[in-house]
Amino acid sequence: MSTVGFLAAQAPDAEAQRLFDDDVAELGYVMNVSKLWAYQPATLNHLFDLMGETHAIEDLSFRQRGILVTACASTLGDAYCSLAWGAKLASRSDAETAAGILRGDDDRLSPEEQAMAQWARKVARDPNHTSAADVQALCDAGYSDAQIFAMTAYVALRLAFSTINDALGARPDSAFRTSAPGAVLDAVSYGRPIDE
């Protein structure tokens, strides 16, 4: 029997097949996470719609989202999202910037971006130990309360997505071996190994 992560591969219904078709159209293959989410493709679509609403309300840029995801995914130890978003961020900036964030080194970021990355790591690491001073650091970097709420909600939703994928054993797609820059691959020394 074929498996995806720790579960039996689900025969796709029409909604899951749309996920698969979208992957093939965009990437040329079906992602392991799409195969996993074939169990509840509507839930995945709702989750991604909610993420989209969350970042659209405060107009978080692609770069800002990339910084938030790579910072929180690497803190969580999620290799899949670290590789996926590390590669995306590298394509929009450079591989060393993306790899730096994945390693927890934000020297190549602006002070405003550094504050954002640090916040994402704190939320991922232990949300019960954030403080008013942490939020004030974001305010001091120029973010409004509404932007801080949007960043936090976006990170929390990304963590939910990563947690499900990681808990159920989804391994990063083998295509990352050739599609992710070497610096990003080297920075992701944690989490589940890349699929064979």
N, C-alpha and C positions, 0 to 999 in steps of 0.2 A: 504494500500500500504506500502511495506517495504521501509525503508529509511536507508541511511548511512550518518551520520552527518545531514546536513540540506537539502540534496538532496534525490530524489527518487533513490532507488537502481537500478543500471543499469544492464540489462541482459548482461552477459559477452559474448563478441565475442571470437574468437579463441585466440587472443593475450591476452585478459584479463583472459581467462581461464588458460593460461600458468602461469600468475602471481599467480592465485589462487592455481594451482597445485604445484608451487614452494613453496608457503607458507605451504601447507599441508605436503609436503615432508620434509621441514625443521623444521616446528613448530608444525604440527598436527592440524592446524586450519587456516582459511583465516583471515588475518589481516584487520582491519577496513580501514587502508589506502589503501590497495589493492582494497577493494570494492569501495572506493571513486575514485581511479585512473582508475577504469574500464571505466570511461568516456574517458580517453585518455591514454591508456596503452603505446602507442608508445612514447608519451611525457615523461612519467615516465622512460621508458627504456633509452631514450636519455639523460635525466637528470642524471640518475645514471651512464651511460657511461661517461658523461662529468665529473662527480665527480671522477670517477675511473681514468680517464686520468689526471685530475688535481693533484691528490695525487700521482699517479704513476711517473709522470715526476720528482718530487723531492723526491721520495721514502719515503713519510710520513708513518711511521709505524702505525700498528693498535692502539697502545697505544696513539700515537700522535693524530691520527684521533679521538679517543675516548675523549681525553682531549678537542680538539677543539669543537666537537659536544656537549658534556655535558656543557661546558662553554657557548657556544652561545645559546643553547636551553634553558638553565636555565635563562639566561639573558633575552631572548625573552619571557619567561613564557610559553614555550611549554612543557606541561607535557608528551605528547606522546614520542617525541624524547628523552626527559630527562630520562624517564623510560627505553626506549629501549636501549639507549646507556649507561645509568648508569648501567644497568644490564650486558651489554656486557663488559664494562670496569671493573666492579667488578669481572667478571669471569676470566679476564686476570691479575688483580692485586689483589684488595681486596675491600670489600664493603665500608669500611670507607674512602678509597681514593676517590672512585667514589662519595660517598655521600658528601664528603668535597667539591669537585669541584662543585657539584650541589648547594651547599649552599654558594659558593663563598669563601671557605676556602681552600687555596692551600698549606697549611703547609706540606702535605705529598708528595708534588711534588719536583722535583729537581729545582734549580734556572732557568734552561733552560725551563723546563715545565711550571713553574710559569709565565715566560714571555709570553709563547705561550697562556696560559689560559687567562691572562690579555688582550692580544691583541684580542682574540676571543670575549671577553666581550665588548671591546671598539667598535669593528666592529658591533656587534649586537645591542649595545645600541644607538650609534649615529656615523655613519661613517663620518659625516661632521665635527666632532670634534676630529678626530685623528690628530696627529701632527708629524712633523719630529722627535721630541724627543721620541715619542712612537715607531717609526720605529727604531730609534737609540738604544732603549732599547733591541729590538730584535737582532740587529746587535751585541750589547755588550754581549748578551747571546750566540752568536756564530752562528746565522743564517745568511745565505747569502741572497742577494736581491732576487735571484730566489726562495729560500725557503719561504721568506716572501710573495712574490707574490702568490706562490702556496697555502700557508696557508690561505691567504685572499680570494682567489678565491674559495677554498674549503668551507670556512665559508659562503661566500655569496651564494653559491649554496645550502648549507644546509638550510640557512635562507629562500631561495625561496621555498624549499620543505616544511619546517615547516609552512610558511605563508599560503600556499595553504591549507594544512591540517587543520590548526587552524581556518582560515577564514570560511571554509566550515563545521566546527563543528565535525571533526573526533575526537572521544574520544579514549583514550588509551584502548587497548584490555583488557577484563576482566582477561585474563590469566596472566597479570602482577601481579595480587594479589598474585599469588603463585610462579611465575617465577622470580620476582625481589626480591633481598635481602631486608630484613626489613629496613636496614639503608637507602637504596635508596628510598624505598617507603616513609619513614618518611621525607626524604629531599625534596621530590616533593610535596610541599604544595600549588602549584600554577597551573594555567592552567585548562583545562577541566578535569572533574572527570573521573575516570576509569569507563568503560562501565559496565553495570549490566550483 
